Amino acid sequence: MKIFLDTADVEEIRQAAEMGMLDGVTTNPSLVAKTGRPFAEVIKEITTIVDGPISAEVVAEDAEGMLREARELAKIHDNITVKIPMTAEGMKAVTRCAVEGISTNVTLVFQPLQGLLAAKAGANFISPFVGRLDDVGHDGMEMVADLVEMLLNYEYDSEVIVASIRSPSHVYRAALMGADIVTVPYKVLLSLFKHPLTDTGIAKFLADYEKIPKA
Ligand code: E4P
């Protein structure tokens, strides 16, 4: 399973890269806004840290506008994947991007049939949002399981990026159902390393080491 970091914070991206965990990055306008830095500057810097797909989102709502933005974003670096929302206009833009060889990630997917349409339009990546579904009382990961099954039924090549992840259990279930990618906030990435028995085990070994007579 590939791990992407869901952030526009370059320090977090550097840390994850050093841990050898980083296969790609997803950003969105809200994440870039948090950095307080210009959009293109942040995206360009991310391309210098990670050698994998980097999602940068369009903000136009019409297909022509999205396509114009997609072409500009794609010029930044070969690793740019253009994030396009799941709308009818969005799918027009995805279809055109596929013809032009621009990689796309269809975002804001909340039900499996939306994902199926994204695959049909030729999306390289599809991002079902699990946490936001859980927030309104649904089981986001069930939706992902159905989407993964649908894509397998028709042998689509689009890769599923489980997005809007809130906890390690989302990652656990994603791995069990064979989702291609998880995109995780830095905090969740760090929590994946942790187990209380690992910490107490290290403490015990260090304490016992102190008891070993020094030569
Ligand atoms: C994914 O590509 C999105 O950027 C992200 O996962 C949204 O997560 P949120 O629901 O925590 O904002």
Boltz pocket constraint, residues with backbone or C-beta under 6 A from the ligand:
constraints:
  - pocket:
      binder: B
      contacts: [[A, 6], [A, 26], [A, 27], [A, 28], [A, 107], [A, 127], [A, 129], [A, 131], [A, 132], [A, 163], [A, 164], [A, 165], [A, 183]]
      max_distance: 6.0
